[in-house]
């Protein structure tokens, strides 16, 4: 009897313990299963795209943690005049060298097609180590913070270039590239929105804590990068693309020398040599799309830096500086998310028309913001800038998918992303150097977009009327 009672007693306790344990971990496991179901839907799990979506979410969360830590040190913790000097120093020490390094990043990574997973993991690991390095200097804002910030910036852009090159390798059946990029980008935006308040909460504990969080997140990203499928590292059938052809030649990118039974294809005459394919050889849509997207990206960099200082000195009517910055940031984030979502819905439309239309929309709102400068117009421009940048970038992806053959498409993504990052740097430099006058700033924003429109809209519309010389890729 005693033995039976001894066995009966622990049973309810064990059951109670299991019930409590299940109740505690169910929200976390349920959330994880829901996220996995969403990221792996419509064949993304089988193709490996789902893992890239999750990796990009981790990347976005880690980047925003570092942004929170740097913004609190470089911008919010000191008076406005000193903050402007610190940000100028940040740009000089990080952006200027990055401008020199950016043209090298794409071609360098383009030469490492067999190590894309390792490159993405290396970019994650580098940021984990640099975040830990910055944690000791972030409280004082010492000069050693800036070289580490430069390293973080370069590693982040290197990851972005490789990620753009990897997406075409992971497309599920009947899945368009623009839809895939839309999913990846949206995951990054959602992760950023979740991680930002967490980083702000960690900041209240201490200046280094967001960086500790970033280190942990990027360490996880390092592991996740190696879980991507092995086909990510395959370079089968690929060739490198160039933005400019030597000596102005325009060879067809689809033509390749044929070799059969040990015999060469047609003989070349007059010293003809095979030229490596370039983006100029596939029609004007890609190049004009790049010009328009460069204007959007320059506007993004400009607004980030200019409005950050403008609203700190001259907040929106009836609002504090913190609330003013919050309004602008939320408006831009919502606009970006809407543009990303709409990009998937519009994937079957003519991308040239979309790019030209959203550029015209952004230009019109910027002109209105300059003429009728107010709280509403600043928030509207921020939202429209986020919306049009996202939608224009996804449409550019569609033109590259349609007009650039598969054997050079990966290379084209790497090089176009590098150019767009350089445009952001230029816009940011203009924003920090400009006097803090709202009407002047909005006029400059309109000028950036007008320059992009003058360079690209006519060519985009002409290309849309002629149609693509290459078949669409589903």
N, C-alpha and C positions, 0 to 999 in steps of 0.2 A: 504493500500500500504506500509506504514511504517512497519507494522507487517510482511508483506511478505518479505521485504528487510532485516529485522532483522533476519529472518530465513535463507535467502539465503546466507548472508555473512559468517557465521561460517562454512557452509558446506564445501567449498573448503579448509578452514584452517584445519578442522578436517581431511579431506582426505589427505592433504599434510603432516600433523603430523603423520598420520598412515603410510603413504608411507615411510617417513624418519625413523620412528621407526622400520618398517619391514626391511628396508635396513640395519639398524644398527645391529639388532639382528639375521638376517637371516644367516650370516656366522657362528654364534655360534650354533644356533639351527640346522642348516644343518650339521655342523660337529658332533654335539651330536647324531643326527639321524643316520649319517653314521657309527659312532662308535658303536652305539647300534645295528644296522643292522649286522655289522661284528661280534660282540661278541655273538649275539644270533642266528647265522646262523646254519643250519643243526640240528635243534632240541635243541641247547644249551640254547635257551631262555626258552623252556618248561621244561627242566630238572633242570634248576637252574645253569648250568655250566656257562652261560653267565654272571651271577652276580658275580660268583667267579673270572672269567677272569677280570672283571672291578675292583673288589676289589684288585686283585693282581697288576693291573696296578697302582692303588692308592698307594699300598705298595711300589712298586718300585720307584715311584716319590718321596715319602716321605723319603725313605732311601737315595736316591742320594742327596737330599737337606742337610741332616745331614752330609753326606760324604763330600760335598763341604765345609761346614762350618768347620768341623774338620780338613780337609786337609789344608785349608788356615791358620788355627791357629797352628796346630801341625807341619806342614811340610813347607809350602811355605813362611811363614812370618818371618822366622829366618834363620841364616846362617846354612850351611850344617851340621857342627859338632854338633851344638845345636839341629838342627832338628833330627839328629840321636838319640841323648839322649832323646829328647821328645818322639819320636816314641818308643824307648826302654821302656821308662816309661809307655807309653800307653799300650804296650803289657804286661808289668808286672802287671799293675793295672787292666787291662780289660781281657786280654786273659788268664792269669794264673788262675784267679778265674773261668772264663768261662770254662776252661778245666775241672775243678772239677764239675761245675754245669751241663755241657752238658750231661753226662751220666744219670743225674737225670731228665732232661727235657722230654725225650721221655717216660720213664715209668710213670712219673707223669701225663702227658697229656693223656697217654693211659688209665689211671684210671678215666678220665673225659669224657667218650663217650657221656654223655647226655648234656655236656656244651661246645660243640665245637664252636658254634657261639659266646657264651659269652667269650670263651678263645681267639678267634681271635679279638673280639672287645676289650677285656682287653689289648691284646698286642698292638693294635693301640692306645688306650687311654693312656697307659703307655708311649709310645713314644711321644705322643703329649705333655704330662705333662713334660717329661724329656727334650724335645726340648726347651720348654719355660724356664726350669730351667737352661739349658746350655747357653741360650742367654745372661745371665748376666755375665757369666764367659768366654765366648769364645774369647772376645777381649783381655783379659789378659792372658789366658792360665793357670789360677790358678788350683791348685790341685783338687778343687771341681768339675772340669770338668770331671775328669776321672771316679769317681764312677757313674756319670750320663751316661757317655759313655758306661760303663759296663752294666748298666740297659737297655740302648738302644739295645746293642748287644744281651743280653739275650732275650729281648722281640721280637727282629727280628727273632732270631732262633726259638723261641717258635711258632711264627706265621708260619714259614716255615714248622715246623713239623706238625702242625695241618692242614695246607693247603694240604700237601701231603696226610694226612689221610682222608681229606674230598673229594678229587677228585673222588675216586671210588664210592662214594654215589651219584654223580651228573652226571654220564655218560648218555648221550642220547642213544636211541636205535641204534644199529649197529655202535657204536662209540667206538673205541679202547681206552684203557687207555693211550697208548703212544701218540696218536693223541690229546687227551684231555690235557695231560701235555704239549705237544708241543704248543698248543694254549695259555695255561696259561703262560708258560714261555716267549713266544714271546711277549705277551701283556706287561709283566713286562719289557722286554728289550726295547720295543718301548717307553714305558712311561719314562724309565730311560734316553733314548736318547733325549726326549723332555724336561724333567725337568732339565737335567744337565746344559744346557746353561742358562736356566731361573735362576737356583741357582747361576751360575757365575755372571749373571747380578745383582741379588740381593746383591751379595757379594760386588759389587762396591759401592752400597749405604751405606753399613755398615756391619760389621762382624755378628751382630745378625740376619740380615734380612733373610738369608736362613733358619735359625731355626724358625723364625716366619712363613715362608712359610711351613716348615715341620709340625709345630703345626697345621696349618689350614688343611693341607692335611690329617694328621692322625686323626683329629677330624671327617673329612668327612668319612674316612675309618671306624671309630667306628660305625657310623650310618649305613653304607653300610653292615657291617658284620651281622647286625640283619635283613637285608632284604633277606639273604640266606634262602632257603626252610627249613622247620622244620625237614625234613628227615635227614638233616646234623647232628642233635642231636640224631638220633635214633641209638641204639646199637643192634638192633634186629639181632640175628644170629651171633654176633661177639664173638670172644675169643681172649685172649692176646697171643702174640707170644714171644718166647725167642730166643736169638741168640745162647745160649749154653744150651744143655740139661743136667739136673743133672745126675751125675754118668755115663755119656757117653751113655745113652740109646737113641735109635733112633726110637721112636714110629711113626706110620703113622699119619700124621696130618689130614688125612681125616677120620680116625676112630673115632667115637663118641659113647658113651654108649647109647644104645637104651632103651627107656622106653615106653612100650605099655600096656594099661589097668592096670596100677599100678604095672606091673611086670618089673623087671630089665632084662637087656640083659644077654649075656652069663656070666657065673660065672668066676671070676678071680681066677687063681691058683697061688700057691707059693707066696702069699703075693703081687700079681700084683696090681699095683695102676695106675689109669689113670694119664698120664703125660700131662702137658700142651704142646701144639704144639710149635715147634721151627723151625727156618729157616733151620736148618741142616736136618730136616726131609723131605724136599721137593726136595732133589737132590742138586748137587754141583753148579748148574748154578748161583743161587742167591748169595751164599757166594763168589764164584770166581768173580762174577760181582761186588760185593761190594769191594773186594780187588783191582780190576782194577780201579774202580771209586775213591777209596781212594787215589790212586796214582795220578790220574788226579786232584783231589781236593787239594792235598798237593802241586802239581806243581803250581796250581793257586795261592794259598797263598804265595808260595815262590816267584813267578815272580812279584806279586804285590809289595811286600816290597823290594825285591832285586833290581829290575829294577828302582823303584822310586828313590832310592839313587844313584845307579850306573849312571843313565842318568843325574842326577842333577850334579854330579861331572865330569862325562865323557860323554857329549852329543854325539849323533850320528854324524857321519862325516858331517861337513858343516851345522849343525843345532844347534839351541839354546836348552837349557834344556827344556823349555816349549814346543817347537815344537817336541822334541824327545819324551817326555812323551805323547804328543798328538798323534803322529804316532803309538806308541805302544798301547795306549788305544783304538784308532779307529780300529786298526788291530784286537785286541782281541774282540771288540764288534761285528765287522762284521763277524768274524769267529764264534762267539757264535750264532749269528742270522742265519747264513747259516747252522750250525749244527742242530739248532732247527727245521728249515724248512725241512731239509733232513730227520730228524728223523721221521716226519709224512709220508714222501714218502716211507721210508724203513720199515714201521711198520710190513709188512707181511713177512719180511726176518728173518733168524735165528739170534736172538739177540746176542747169544754167539760169533758168528763169527764176528759180527759188533764190539763188545766190544774188542775182541782180535785184530782185524785189526786196529782200530783207536789207540789203545795203541801202537801197533808196529809203526804206522805212526808218532805219537808224539815222540816216542823214537828215530826214525831215524832222524827226523828234529832236535831234541835236540843234538844228536851226531854231526850232520853237523854244528850246531851253535857253538858248542865247538871247533871243528876243524877249521872251517872257520869263526871265529867271525867277524861280520861286521854289518853294518846298516841293510842290506837286510835280513840277517839271524836272527837278533833279532826280526825284524818285522814279519818275516815268522814264527818264533817259537811262537810269541804272537798270531798270527792268527790261527795257527794250534792248539795251546793249547785251545783257545776258542772253535774252531770247534769240536775237539775231546772230550772235557769235556761235551759239550751239547749233542752230539750224543751218547756218552757212557752212560750218565745219563738216556736218554730216552730209551735206550736199556735195561738198568737195570730195569726201570719201566716195560718194556715188560716182562722180566723174572719173576718179582714179580707177574704181572697180570696172567701169564700163569701157574706158578708153585705153587703159594700160594693160597689156597682155600679162598673163599670170607669171611668165618667167621673169618679168622685171617689176611686178607690182609691189613686192616687198621692199625693194630698194627705193621705189618712188615714195612710199609712205615714210620711210626713214628720212629722206632728204626734205620732203615737204614739211614734216614736223619740225625739223631743225630751223628752217627758214621762218616758220611762224613763231618759234620761240625767240628768235632774234628780233622780230617785229615787236614783240611784247617788251623786250628790253629797251628798244628805242622809245616806245610810248611811255614807259616808266620814267626814263631819263627826262623827257619833255615835261612830264607831270611834276617832278621834283624841282625843276629849274624855273617853272613859271611863277610869276607873282600871284598872290592869293586874291584874285579878283574873279568872282563868280561868272560875270558876263564874259570876261576875257577867256576864262577856262572853257566855257561852253562853246565859244567861238572857235577856239583851237580844236576842240573835239569835232566840231562840224567840219573844220578844215581838213583834219585827218581823214574823215570819211569821204569828203569831196574829192580829195586826191585819189583815194582808192576807187571811187566811182568813175572819175575821169579816165583812169588807167584800164578799167576792167569792164564796165557795164556794156559799152558798145560791142566789144568783142564777144561777151557772153551772149548777148541777144542775137548777134550774127551767127554764132555757133549753134544756138538753139534753132534758128530758122533753117540752117543747112542740115541739121541733124548729125548724129555721130557716124563717122565712117566705119565704126567697128560695132559688132553686135553687142547687145546688152548681155551682162552676166547676171544670172539670177541669184 
